[in-house]
Amino acid sequence: MHFDLIDLRLYLHILDTGNITAGASRSHLSLAAASARIRAMEASLGTEFLQRGRRGVTPTAAGNALARHARLMLQQAERMQQDLAEYANGVKGQVRLLCNTTALSEYLPEPLADFLCAHPNLDIDLQELPSLRITHALRQGAADLGIISDAVDTHGLQTLPFRDDPLVLIMPLEHPLTAGINVSFIDSLQHDYVGLAANSALAVYLEEQALHTGFRLQTRIRADGFDGVIRMVARGTGLGIVPQAALDRGPHERRFKTQPLTEEWACRKLLLCARSFEQLPAYARALLDALAAPLRKNT
């Protein structure tokens, strides 16, 4: 068996993206070079790791086993690099952080910028995903840290409070629903919405909540970020749902009415999450400490 770390990273990139072309691009390899590496890996053990199809690739049983071991080996290599980094100049470490939409746009830009300035030998691989997919990735060892909604199952993971993150319904001033005192999420589903990009974590989350009630969101248009949603609602396009933090960040001309959503899933809190805080690599522990620092100051 002759695998190197480049092979293992390439293989995991292919699994993460679902096809060899995208995995090769993420690994900064040509498609021909990536394909040759995968074929050599399979030939060395005499078994296929990937099932090829028209829509991409999926792992075989052997491929799933390889993925588990590859993640562990790459994590160990990363920890070794970080532990030895103080003895070398210019060696960079990387932390993979997964988060939901609100954390990405409202809570993380400033603390992550400050952290990177204080740690010049560190990069952060930041990706937005729905909370359920984040917990799955953490359990599989595919990420160091996550920021998730408390609405998902965290069995087998460790968590710390991060921020309160209530969701708010916003309505144009002349909208029929503004006449009501308490408007439920189900009531709002009879009306048009301004949504976020379809692949954003919050858009997926809201679609799931609507489906649980037996309805679908009637999305007229999708805006690029919370500011876009707020501005289009203010112009009368439709309803919107945004985190309270996006409204607080303002300033916005309040040409719309706001109402907190009282459903349990909307009164959510964000959590810092990892498979094991104690076993995080050194740089990941430093990032965890930096993100948890504001909470400690308030307790």
Beta strands, then each sheet from edge to edge (+ up, - down):
strand 1: 50-53
strand 2: 56-59
strand 3: 93-99
strand 4: 122-128
strand 5: 145-149
strand 6: 158-172
strand 7: 192-196
strand 8: 218-223
strand 9: 240-243
strand 10: 256-260
strand 11: 267-274
sheet 1: 1+ 2-
sheet 2: 4+ 3+ 5+ 11- 6+ 9-
sheet 3: 4+ 3+ 5+ 11- 6+ 10-
sheet 4: 7+ 8+
end
